[in-house]
């Protein structure tokens, strides 16, 4: 798909940028990317040149703009259905959409207390009762999704939530990095899922870029 460009925030800190970027990457289409450093004096003015919401990520496709991460996934799925960004199976698809939407709108305690920071290690930091409740729910989503796959569609299963990589996995990928940063305790099933996500070549590429970024945002450090 020609004329595809995504504008992102810092790769070390911007969890929503990671989600959107993984979705574009999963299509296999050629695209350009531009990182806009966050928390600088000119950041909002710069982002507003590309995104009407003043937030990243924002996807440009020619003269079209898509500025919400889940909307980016839906748009890419419509434009390139062969990429199967949502599962082909109707029941897997309803589950994938449900857990993706739950991530999109929920887990405020986890977001506030355990910000994404791929470069750091801070075991136990940010843990509160509300965060633990979020973690418990995420673990249940991962376990239940994987169990559904085992019981219903074992063929072609690559270890992602619904077999092959989908928008649902992109939505939870930043949580995987958080669980590593803060050494969150998970069961064997969830650990296996995390290893599957971290082994994805696109995740390795993003993590390396995050490690190479020079900017440090003190407010985001742990």
N, C-alpha and C positions, 0 to 999 in steps of 0.2 A: 504494500500500500504506500503510494508516494506521498511526499510532503507531510510526514509524520514527525512531530517533535514534542517532547515532554519536558516541561520545566519543573525542577525539583528543588527541595531544600537540601541542607547538608546531609550527606549520606550517613554520617555517624549518628545523627540525632533525629532526622525526620522520618518517623514511622509511616506516615501517610504517603510520603514520597516513595518509600520502599515498596509499599503495596502497589501503587500505580505503575511503577517501573517494572515490577515483576509481571504484571498483567501484559504490558506492552511486549516485554521480552518473550513471554510465553507464546505470543502469536507467531514468532519467527520472522516477522516483517522487519525490514530495515527502518531505523528511526534515528533521529538526532536527539540529544539531550543537552540540557543546560542547567547547571547548578547555580542557584541564587543564594549566596550566603545569608543566613538568618541572623536576626538580632543585631543588625547593623543600622546605622542612621538612615541609610537610603533603601533598606530592604523593602518596606511596604510600598514605597513609590515605584520601585523596580518591578515588584510582583504585579502591581496594578496595571502595568503596561501589557501584561499577558493574561491576567486572570481577573475577571470582574469581581470575584469574591475577595480578592486580596490574599488568597491562600494558595499554597501548592500542595499537591501537584496540579498542574493543568496541562491538558493534552491539546495540541493544535493539529488539526488535519486539514491542510489547506487553509481556508478562511473560517473553518469551524473551530469552536473552542468548547472543551468539555472540562469542567473545573471541580468536579467532585470525584473522589477515588472510585466509589462504587459505580457512579455514572460512567466513568472511564471504562471500567470493566464491561458494563452493559453495552456501551457503544462499540467497543472492540469486538464483542461477541456478535453483534448485529452485522458489523462490517466484514468480519472474517469467521463465519460460523464453523468453517473447517478446522479452526484451531481448537474447538471444543473447550472454550474457557468455562463453560458450564457443562456438567456431565450430560452425556447423551440420554441416559436412562431418566425417565420422567420422575421416578421416585427419588433417585439420587439427586436430581436437580432441585426438587422442592426442599430436600434437606440441606443441600449446599447453599441455596439461597437463604434459607432460614438462619443458618449459623453465621453466614456472612453478614446478614443484616443485623444480627445480634451483636457481632463485633463492631459494626459500624456505629451503633447507637448506644452501646453499653460499656461496662467495665471502667467506669470513671475513676474508681479508687486506684486501680492498677495503673492507669495512665498517669494520674497525678503523683503517685508515690514511687513508681518505678519507671521513670522515663527511659526511652531507648538510648543506649550509649554502648555501641558495639565495642569500643576500644577499652572499656573499663571492666574491672571485676570488683564487685561490692557485695559479697555474700551476706544475705540477711538484711541488707539495707532496705528501708521503705516498707517493711512488713507490718501491717496493721490488721486488726480483725476484718475490716472491710476488704482489704487487699486479699486476705486469705480466702474470703468468700468468692471473690472474683476468680482466684486461682482454682478453687474447687470446681467452679462452674466450667471454666475452660478445660480443665482436665476431663470433666464429664463429657463435654462436647467431643473432645478428641477420642476418648474411649468409645463412646457410643457410635461415632461416625465410623471408626475403624471396625467395630464389631458388626455394624450393619453391612459393611463391605464384605467381611468374611462370610457372613450368613447369606448374602444375596448375590454378590457378583465377584467371585474369587478370581475369575479369568482376567488377565491383563492388569492385575493389581500391582501398582508400583510403590505402594506404601503411603500414598497421600490420603487425605481424608476420604475421598471418594474414588480411589484408584489411581487415576492420573492427575497431574497438577491442574488445579482449577482456581477460579477466583476465590473460592473459600480458603484455599491454602495461602494465597497471596494476602488475604485479610489477616491470617493468623501468624504469618512469617515474622513480623516484628515482635510478637509475643514470645516466639521461640528465642529470639535474641535476648529479650528481657530475662527469660528464665535462665539463660546461660549467665548473663551479667550478674544477676542476683542469686545465683545458685539455688533456684527454687526446687524443692523436692517434688519429684513426680514418680509415678509408678512405671513399671517396665514398658507397658504399652505406649504411654505418652513419651517416654524416653526414646523409644524406637521411632516414633513419629517425628520427634525433634531431630533425630539423626538423619532421617530421610530429607527433611527440609534443608538442614545445614549442608547436606551433601550435594544439593542441587547446584549445578555449575553457575547459574545466575546468582545464587546466594553467595557463593564463593567470590564471584566477581564484585558484587556489591560490598561485601565485607572487606575485601582488600582495598577498594577505593575509600571506604570509610576509615580504614586504618591509615591511609596515606594523606588524608585531609589535614591541612595545617591549622585550620581554625579551631579554637577552643571556645565554647560558649559556657561561661562560668555558671550561668543559671541552670544549665542542663547537666553539669557535672555532679557526680555522686560521691 
